[in-house]
Every structure is written in structure tokens, then in C-alpha cells.
């Protein structure tokens, strides 16, 4: 009798073991199916990232150390391109100065004006949605058409800018033909597309808790005090995001220079991206220097990364953190 019970219990245990094995096998097959399905869905993105980002990055890193014109085989030259960029190219440092001036003029102006517009359209005014649309509209317009329009506006003889100044009895300018006015004029054109910056600031403003404004109102704080003591500290994370984005964008400015000034007059607006284009493609039929231009791209990349790293490193001084509860 006892032997029979033992045999029955052993059989049940064996059946339970087989059921557990089958369940584990089903779970493994399900996990494998989910793993394969997931990777199949993201495979196009991975392939695109490899072809459009990783492969160009690796090949440009190689060609930066070569003498390459894009037509013949690249010849390895070591650090010669970088040595020439930093020590012997007479146009590199003037271009870097022009780039720095453009960044210093563009970034603060875009942040201040973008934030001011966001504060304006964040108010419960009648028809405020129309104003938001109007301010954002230049962002969706073709940049080449907008720049061609601005080139006509800056025309010294027939442009709208000088006509307005003449009507107001103010001195006119040759604008893009002046070494002093060309850069401010180009920066002003860049502010034409401030709508994108405004919209990001607007999203940040609308995320500020209304309880803070109610408490400020109870305490009798005015609009200016409320802005500097509540609004501005609360949107400092958005301000940091905008600062980093604007720094990266302005260092890579090309269209405005290529269409409006072509780096002139002289070298007053010859920013690095336009110089890189000229070195690599501008004189392509006569003396293409794609290897050298690639080295310049890497120098610009390092500069942008350093500026961004310094910006982020010291951001904890002025950016509000909800975890620390203080600036």
C-alpha cells in the first residue's frame, strides 16, 4: 500500500515537473518572440542611424587626417591638417572671432526677446492665439525665401530699412556692405525666426504652478517682483535648454551668411561654417580640400562641445532644482 502511494506521489511530482518545464519553455519562447519583434521594429532606425550618423562620423574622423579632394584616394598626412588649421591658416582665427561675435550677439538677444514675447503671449489677452500664430509663422516659412526678402530690405538704395530711416530723418546705412553693420544686420535677420524659442519658453511659463502666483498676490508682490522672484527662477531649466540649443545653432550658422553676405565685407561675417564650406566646396573645381575642411569641422565640434560642457558645468549655480529646493 505504502509503495503504491509513493509511486503515485512520484508520478504526480513528475507531472508537476513537466508542467513547470513546459511553462518555463513557453515563457522563454514568448520572451524570445518579444525580443525579436522589438528589434525588428527598431531595425530601420538603427540602420538609418548607422548610415546617416555613425558611418559619416567615422569616415570624417579618418579623412580629417588625410589629404583628400573627394575624387582621388585619400593620402594619410597625420596631424598636418590640424596643425595648419591652428597655426598656419591666416583665415581661421578671424573666422573664429567672427563666429564668437555672432554667438555673443545672437544668443542673448534671442533668449531675451524670445522670453519677452513668451511672457507677452502668456497673458490672458483677447486674441492672444492670433499673436502666437503670427510670431511663430516665420519659423515655418522657407528660410531661403525669407533671407532673399531680407536682402532686399537691406538694399542701400531701394530697401525698406533705409526708407524707414529716411522717413524718420535718421542716418541711413549700407547695411550688408558695411564692416560695422553687416554682423548686427545678420543677427537681426536671425531673430526673425524667434517664434520657436518663444514657444518653448511659453511651455515653460505655463508649467509654473499657479499657487505660487496666488501666494505672491496675497503678499502684495507686483508684476516685476513676481517675475524675478517666481517666474524667472522656475523656468531656469527651460532657460538652460534654450541656452544650449542656441549656442549649438549659432555656431553652425550658414544660410544667413551664404545668402546675405558671403562672409563679407572683408572677413567681418566669415564665420567658421561658411569658411569650412568654402574650403571644402567653394573652390571645388580648382582646389578642393575636403580633408582639410573635415579637420576644420572637428575643430569646430570640439569648440562647441567645450562651450556646452562649461555651460552645463556651471548651470547648477543658477538653474532651479526641485530636488534641492533652491537655486
C-alpha positions as CSV (number, residue, x, y, z in Angstrom):
1,X,0.0,0.0,0.0
2,X,2.8,2.3,1.0
3,X,4.7,1.5,-2.1
4,X,1.7,2.4,-4.3
5,X,1.2,5.8,-2.6
6,X,4.9,6.5,-3.1
7,X,4.7,5.6,-6.8
8,X,1.6,7.8,-7.2
9,X,3.2,10.8,-5.4
10,X,6.3,10.3,-7.6
11,X,4.1,10.3,-10.7
12,X,2.3,13.5,-9.6
13,X,5.7,15.1,-8.9
14,X,6.9,14.1,-12.3
15,X,3.8,15.6,-13.9
16,X,4.2,18.8,-12.0
17,X,7.8,19.0,-13.1
18,X,6.9,18.5,-16.7
19,X,4.2,21.2,-16.4
20,X,6.8,23.6,-14.9
21,X,9.2,22.8,-17.6
22,X,6.5,23.5,-20.3
23,X,5.6,26.8,-18.6
24,X,9.2,27.9,-18.5
25,X,9.6,26.9,-22.1
26,X,6.6,28.9,-23.1
27,X,7.9,31.9,-21.2
28,X,11.3,31.6,-22.9
29,X,9.6,31.4,-26.4
30,X,7.4,34.4,-25.5
31,X,10.4,36.4,-24.3
32,X,12.4,35.4,-27.4
33,X,9.5,36.4,-29.7
34,X,9.1,39.7,-28.0
35,X,12.9,40.3,-28.2
36,X,12.9,39.6,-32.0
37,X,9.8,41.6,-32.7
38,X,11.1,44.6,-30.8
39,X,14.4,44.6,-32.6
40,X,12.7,44.2,-36.0
41,X,10.7,47.3,-35.3
42,X,13.7,49.4,-34.3
43,X,16.0,47.9,-37.0
44,X,15.2,50.6,-39.6
45,X,16.1,53.3,-37.1
46,X,19.3,51.5,-36.2
47,X,20.2,51.1,-39.8
48,X,19.4,54.8,-40.5
49,X,21.4,55.9,-37.5
50,X,24.4,53.8,-38.7
51,X,24.3,55.0,-42.3
52,X,23.5,58.7,-41.6
53,X,25.3,59.3,-38.3
54,X,27.9,56.7,-37.3
55,X,29.3,56.0,-40.8
56,X,29.8,59.7,-41.7
57,X,31.3,60.3,-38.2
58,X,33.8,57.6,-38.6
59,X,34.8,58.4,-42.1
60,X,35.1,62.1,-41.4
61,X,37.3,61.3,-38.5
62,X,39.6,59.3,-40.9
63,X,39.6,62.0,-43.6
64,X,40.5,64.7,-41.2
65,X,43.9,63.1,-41.1
66,X,44.3,62.9,-44.9
67,X,45.0,65.0,-47.9
68,X,41.7,64.3,-49.8
69,X,40.0,66.1,-52.6
70,X,36.9,63.9,-52.8
71,X,37.9,62.5,-56.2
72,X,41.2,60.6,-55.7
73,X,42.3,58.3,-53.0
74,X,43.0,59.9,-49.6
75,X,46.6,60.2,-48.6
76,X,47.4,59.9,-44.9
77,X,49.1,63.0,-43.5
78,X,48.7,62.6,-39.8
79,X,48.2,65.9,-37.8
80,X,49.1,68.2,-40.6
81,X,45.6,69.4,-41.3
82,X,45.0,70.2,-37.6
83,X,48.5,71.9,-37.4
84,X,47.6,74.0,-40.4
85,X,44.2,75.0,-39.0
86,X,45.5,76.1,-35.6
87,X,49.0,77.5,-36.5
88,X,49.3,78.4,-40.2
89,X,45.8,79.2,-41.7
90,X,45.6,83.0,-41.8
91,X,41.8,82.9,-42.0
92,X,41.0,80.5,-39.2
93,X,41.3,82.8,-36.2
94,X,39.5,85.8,-37.9
95,X,36.7,83.3,-38.7
96,X,36.6,82.1,-35.1
97,X,36.4,85.7,-33.9
98,X,33.6,86.4,-36.3
99,X,31.8,83.2,-35.1
100,X,32.3,84.2,-31.4
101,X,31.0,87.7,-32.1
102,X,27.9,86.2,-33.9
103,X,27.3,83.8,-30.9
104,X,27.7,86.6,-28.3
105,X,25.3,88.9,-30.2
106,X,22.7,86.3,-31.2
107,X,22.3,84.1,-28.1
108,X,21.5,86.8,-25.5
109,X,19.2,88.6,-28.0
110,X,17.3,85.5,-28.9
111,X,16.8,84.5,-25.2
112,X,15.7,87.9,-24.0
113,X,13.4,88.6,-26.9
114,X,12.0,85.1,-27.0
115,X,11.3,85.2,-23.3
116,X,9.7,88.7,-23.5
117,X,7.4,87.5,-26.3
118,X,6.5,84.4,-24.4
119,X,5.6,86.4,-21.3
120,X,3.5,88.7,-23.6
121,X,1.5,85.9,-25.2
122,X,1.1,84.1,-21.9
123,X,-1.2,86.8,-20.6
124,X,-5.0,86.2,-20.9
125,X,-5.4,88.7,-23.6
126,X,-8.1,88.8,-26.2
127,X,-6.9,87.2,-29.5
128,X,-3.7,86.0,-27.9
129,X,-3.7,82.9,-30.1
130,X,-3.6,85.0,-33.2
131,X,-0.5,86.8,-31.8
132,X,1.1,83.4,-31.0
133,X,0.5,82.3,-34.6
134,X,1.9,85.5,-36.1
135,X,5.0,85.3,-34.0
136,X,5.6,81.6,-34.9
137,X,4.7,81.9,-38.6
138,X,8.3,82.9,-39.7
139,X,9.6,79.6,-38.4
140,X,7.6,77.6,-40.9
141,X,8.4,79.8,-43.9
142,X,11.2,78.7,-46.3
143,X,14.5,80.2,-44.9
144,X,15.9,80.9,-48.3
145,X,12.9,82.9,-49.4
146,X,12.9,84.8,-46.1
147,X,16.6,85.6,-46.4
148,X,16.1,86.8,-50.0
149,X,13.4,89.1,-48.7
150,X,15.7,90.5,-46.0
151,X,18.5,91.0,-48.6
152,X,16.0,93.3,-50.5
153,X,15.1,95.1,-47.2
154,X,18.8,95.9,-46.6
155,X,19.3,97.2,-50.1
156,X,21.0,100.6,-49.7
157,X,19.1,102.3,-52.5
158,X,15.7,100.6,-52.7
159,X,15.4,98.7,-49.4
160,X,12.7,99.2,-46.8
161,X,15.2,99.7,-44.0
162,X,16.7,102.9,-45.4
163,X,13.4,104.2,-46.5
164,X,12.1,103.9,-42.9
165,X,15.2,105.6,-41.5
166,X,15.0,108.4,-44.1
167,X,11.3,109.0,-43.2
168,X,12.3,109.3,-39.6
169,X,15.1,111.7,-40.5
170,X,17.7,109.2,-39.2
171,X,21.0,108.4,-40.8
172,X,20.9,105.5,-43.3
173,X,23.4,102.7,-43.8
174,X,24.8,100.4,-46.5
175,X,23.9,97.6,-44.0
176,X,25.4,94.4,-45.5
177,X,28.1,96.4,-47.3
178,X,29.4,97.9,-44.0
179,X,32.1,96.1,-41.9
180,X,30.4,97.5,-38.8
181,X,26.8,97.0,-39.7
182,X,26.9,93.7,-41.5
183,X,27.1,91.5,-38.5
184,X,24.3,93.2,-36.5
185,X,22.2,93.1,-39.6
186,X,22.7,89.3,-40.0
187,X,22.0,88.8,-36.3
188,X,18.8,90.8,-36.7
189,X,17.7,88.5,-39.5
190,X,18.3,85.5,-37.3
191,X,15.9,87.0,-34.7
192,X,13.2,86.8,-37.4
193,X,12.7,83.1,-36.5
194,X,12.4,83.8,-32.8
195,X,9.0,82.1,-32.7
196,X,10.4,78.6,-32.0
197,X,12.3,80.0,-28.9
198,X,9.1,81.8,-27.8
199,X,7.0,78.6,-27.9
200,X,9.4,76.7,-25.8
201,X,9.5,79.5,-23.2
202,X,5.7,79.6,-23.3
203,X,5.5,76.0,-22.5
204,X,7.9,76.6,-19.5
205,X,5.8,79.6,-18.3
206,X,2.6,77.6,-18.4
207,X,4.2,74.9,-16.3
208,X,4.8,77.2,-13.3
209,X,2.4,76.3,-10.5
210,X,-0.4,78.9,-10.2
211,X,-0.3,78.6,-6.4
212,X,3.0,80.5,-6.4
213,X,1.4,83.4,-8.2
214,X,-1.6,83.3,-5.8
215,X,0.7,83.4,-2.8
216,X,2.7,86.3,-4.4
217,X,-0.6,88.2,-5.0
218,X,-1.6,87.7,-1.4
219,X,1.8,89.0,-0.3
220,X,1.2,92.1,-2.4
221,X,4.1,91.4,-4.9
222,X,4.0,93.5,-8.1
223,X,4.5,92.1,-11.6
224,X,8.2,92.9,-11.8
225,X,8.9,91.3,-8.4
226,X,6.8,88.3,-9.2
227,X,8.6,87.8,-12.5
228,X,12.1,88.0,-11.0
229,X,11.3,86.1,-7.7
230,X,9.0,83.4,-9.1
231,X,8.7,83.2,-12.9
232,X,12.4,83.5,-13.8
233,X,13.7,81.1,-11.2
234,X,11.1,78.5,-12.0
235,X,11.9,78.5,-15.8
236,X,15.7,78.4,-15.4
237,X,15.7,74.7,-16.6
238,X,14.0,75.8,-19.8
239,X,16.4,78.7,-20.0
240,X,19.3,76.3,-19.8
241,X,17.8,74.2,-22.5
242,X,17.4,77.2,-24.7
243,X,20.9,78.4,-24.0
244,X,22.5,75.2,-25.0
245,X,20.3,74.9,-28.1
246,X,21.0,78.5,-29.2
247,X,24.8,78.0,-28.7
248,X,24.8,74.9,-30.9
249,X,22.7,76.5,-33.6
250,X,24.5,79.8,-33.8
251,X,27.9,78.1,-34.0
252,X,26.5,76.2,-37.1
253,X,25.0,79.3,-38.8
254,X,25.4,79.0,-42.6
255,X,22.4,80.0,-44.6
256,X,22.3,83.6,-43.3
257,X,25.9,84.2,-44.2
258,X,25.8,82.4,-47.6
259,X,22.8,84.3,-48.9
260,X,23.2,87.7,-47.3
261,X,26.9,88.5,-47.1
262,X,29.0,85.6,-48.4
263,X,31.4,86.2,-45.5
264,X,31.9,89.9,-46.3
265,X,32.5,92.7,-46.5
266,X,36.2,91.6,-46.0
267,X,36.1,88.9,-43.3
268,X,33.6,90.6,-41.0
269,X,31.0,87.9,-41.3
270,X,33.2,85.0,-42.4
271,X,32.0,82.6,-39.7
272,X,33.6,79.1,-39.4
273,X,30.8,77.2,-41.1
274,X,31.0,79.4,-44.2
275,X,34.8,79.1,-44.2
276,X,34.5,75.3,-43.9
277,X,32.1,75.3,-46.9
278,X,34.5,77.4,-48.9
279,X,37.5,75.3,-48.1
280,X,35.7,72.1,-48.9
281,X,33.3,73.0,-51.7
282,X,33.6,76.7,-52.6
283,X,36.6,76.3,-54.8
284,X,35.8,72.7,-55.6
285,X,36.7,72.7,-59.3
286,X,40.0,74.5,-58.8
287,X,41.4,73.3,-55.4
288,X,39.0,71.0,-53.4
289,X,40.3,70.4,-49.8
290,X,37.7,68.1,-48.3
291,X,40.3,66.5,-46.0
292,X,41.3,69.9,-44.6
293,X,37.6,71.1,-44.4
294,X,36.9,67.9,-42.4
295,X,39.6,68.7,-39.9
296,X,38.1,72.2,-39.5
297,X,34.7,70.5,-38.8
298,X,36.3,68.5,-36.0
299,X,37.9,71.6,-34.5
300,X,34.5,73.4,-34.6
301,X,32.9,70.3,-33.0
302,X,35.5,70.3,-30.1
303,X,34.9,74.1,-29.6
304,X,31.1,73.6,-29.4
305,X,31.5,70.7,-27.0
306,X,33.8,72.6,-24.7
307,X,31.4,75.6,-24.6
308,X,28.5,73.3,-24.0
309,X,30.3,71.4,-21.3
310,X,31.3,74.7,-19.5
311,X,27.7,75.9,-19.7
312,X,26.4,72.7,-18.2
313,X,29.1,72.5,-15.6
314,X,28.2,75.9,-14.1
315,X,24.5,75.6,-14.6
316,X,23.9,74.4,-11.1
317,X,24.8,77.9,-9.8
318,X,21.7,79.5,-11.4
319,X,19.3,76.7,-12.5
320,X,16.5,75.9,-10.1
321,X,16.4,72.3,-8.9
322,X,13.2,70.9,-7.4
323,X,15.2,68.3,-5.5
324,X,17.4,70.9,-3.8
325,X,14.5,73.4,-3.5
326,X,16.8,76.3,-4.2
327,X,18.8,77.9,-7.0
